[in-house]
Amino acid sequence: MKVALKLALAVGAASGLAGCVEEARIAMPSGLAASSERVELTGMGGGERGRFRLGSSEGRFTRSSISASYDGGPVVRNLGGGSFELAGPDVAGVLEGECRFDEAEIKAGSVSFPAKRFAYRCRFRRDGRPIDAGLILEEVPARPGKLLSGRTRAGEIHMGGRVAEIRPIHDMAGGRLPTAMPLGYSLELDGRPLGAVDLNGPDKTIFAPRSGPERELVLAASLALSVLWDPGE
């Protein structure tokens, strides 16, 4: 069976997205900016691999994304993932993440229909050993219960016995029109705002608790979300 593979032009896509919303920043959840620390993530732009800096810590990352169609048929499968490794004062030991995504679409001319909804899953390690932590991000209705609702992404991360919800942020600061795909994500723990990550542009901004295990949870989730080449973009 012949399989046609096309490498996703993620660098160009990311540049195009950034060009559309170059000055856009996420609308922060109420009170979060004042109660959290702003941590800059630099170096994790549009490349397939490289080194990055997160606050006072440093790391390296990889990422990939491909589209596969079988015998020129209508079903196109999008596959990919990413990994990161971080060491420094912002985390305990060496924190690693390994992530994969999968989805399938049926192409009918210029229209596409979902055959398998997008799902992104990550596992984490510390000093080379698996830890009880994981992240899942899935495609969900933007407005649950509405038949013709658009789609967005949402999920959760569990780490250290804590489970935080990951919610998409489409709204921009300043009240401009929401974006089709999330500009970033917020994290909530037991219904209270915990942190957020602004993914727009080559450098990312993380709003994390100032200390404690919840800080590492937000940093781990933000790195996993930052390394993703979302096929929706």
N, C-alpha and C positions, 0 to 999 in steps of 0.2 A: 504494500500500500504506500503510495506516495504521500509524503507529508510536506506541505509547504510551510516553511517557517519564515517569519518576518520579524526582525528585531524591532522592538518598539523604539521610536525616535523620542526617547524620554527627555533628552536634553532640549530638543527643539520644542517639544510639547510644554515642558516646564517654562522655557523662555517665553513661549506664546502666552501661557497663562499669566506669567508675571507681568508681561507687557499689558495685558488687559486690566490687571488690578495692581499695578506697580506700587501705588501709594496706599493700597488698602491695608487695613489692620483689623483684626477681629474685634468685635464688640465684646468687651470683657464682662463676665458675670458680675453682678452687683457686689461690690465690696472686696472682690478677690485681689485686685491690684494693690490695695492698701495692706492686705493681710498676708501677702506672699512676697517672695524674693524673685526679682527678674533675673533669669539666667540666660545668657546668650549661647547659642549653638552655631558655630561657624565651621566652614569647610565641608559640610555635607550638602553640596549643591546638586548639580545634575549629573555628576560622573558615576561610573559603574563601581568605582572603588577609590579609596583614598584615606586620608587622615582627617580628623576633625578635633575641635576643641569645644568642651562643654564646661563653662565656668572656669574653674581652676584645674580641671581634669582634661586628659587627652585620650584619644582612642582612634580606632580605624573601623572602616565599614566596607561592605560590598552590597551590591544590589543588581537585580536583573529583571527583565520583563520580555516575554515573547508572545506572539500570536500564532496559533497553529490551526490550519484547515486541512481536512483530509480529502484527497482526490478532488480538490476544487469544489467540494460540497458546500452547503449553506451553513454548516455548523463551524463556528470559529471558537477555539478555546484559548483563553488568556491565562498564562501561567507566569509565575515569577516569585520573587521574594527578596530577602535581604538579611544581613547580619551586622552586628556591631560588637565591639569590645571596648570597654572603658575602664580606665584605671586613674586613680587620683583621690584627692581629699573629698570629692563629692559623693563617693560610693565606698562601700566596704569591700576590700579585696579587688579582684578583677571581675567586673560584671559583664556578662555576655548575653546576647540575644540572637536567636535564630528564627526567622520568620518565612512563611510561605503563603501565597495566595493562589486562588483558582476560581475561574468563572467560565461560562460558556454562553455564546449567543448564536441565534439563528438569523442569518442575513437574508433579507428578501428585498433585493434592489437597494434603495437608499434607506430602508427601514430595517431595524434590528429588534429581535424579541429575545428576552432572557430564556435560556435553556437551563442554566445553573447559576444561581445567584452568587454574587461575589462573596468570598469568605477569606479572611486573613487571620492566620493563627501564628502565635509566637511562643517559644519556650525560652527559659532563661537558665543560665548557669553562673556559678560563682567559683572562681579559681579552678575552672575546668570541670566542676561537678554540678549535676542538675540540682536545682532548688525547687521548692514547692511554689511555683509561680507560672503564670501563663496569661496570655492576652488573646482575645478574639474580637475581630471587627467584621461586621456583616452588613450587607445591603439590606435596608429596611425602608418601608414607606415613609416619605417625608411627613405625611399626614395620615396616621393610622386610621383605618376605617373608611377612607375615601377611595372609591374605585379607581379614579384616574389620577391618584396622587403621584407625584414624582418620587424619585428614589434618593436616599442618602445613606450614610454609614453610621453605625452605632455599635457599641459592644461593651466589654468590661475587661478589667485586669484584676487578677488576684495575686497577692504577694504578702507573705508574712501573716497569713490569717485574715487579711483585709481584702474586701472585694469592692472595687470602685467602678462606678458606671462611667462609660465614655460616651459623651454626647457631642454631636456635630455642632459647629458654629458656622452658620452661613452669613450672618449679619456682619456688616462692616461698621467700624467706628465712624461716627459722623452721620449715620442714618441713611447711607446710600443703599441702593437696591441690593438684596441678598444675592449671593453667588449660587450657581447651580450645584457645584461641588463644594464641600466644606473648605473654608479658609483655615480652619483649625478645629481643635476639640477641647472641651472642658471635661474635667473629672470631678465626680461627686462621690462622697462617702457618707452613707446613712443620710442622704438628702441634703448634705451641706456642701458647698463649693470647696474643693480641695486644691485644684490646680488647673492649668490650661496650657496649651501649646499653640502658637501662631505659626502656621506652616507656609505662609505666603512668602515667596522670594527665595533666593539661594541660601540665606541665613535664617535661622528659626529663633523664636523667642519663647522661652518657657517661664511660666509663673508657678513656682513650687513653694511648698512649705519651707520655712527657714531652717528646720532641723527635724530630727526624728525619722523613724522608718517610713512615714508617709511621704517624706521628701524623696527618698529613693524610689518609692512606688511611682511617683509622678515623673521622675527623671527617666525611669525604665520605660514607662508607657510613651513618653514623648520621643525618646530615641527610636522606639519601634515604629511609631507613626511617622517619624521624619524620614526613615530609611525606605519607606514604601513608595514605589512608583505606582500610583493608583491608575489602573487602566481607564477609569472614568474620566481622567483628565487628558 
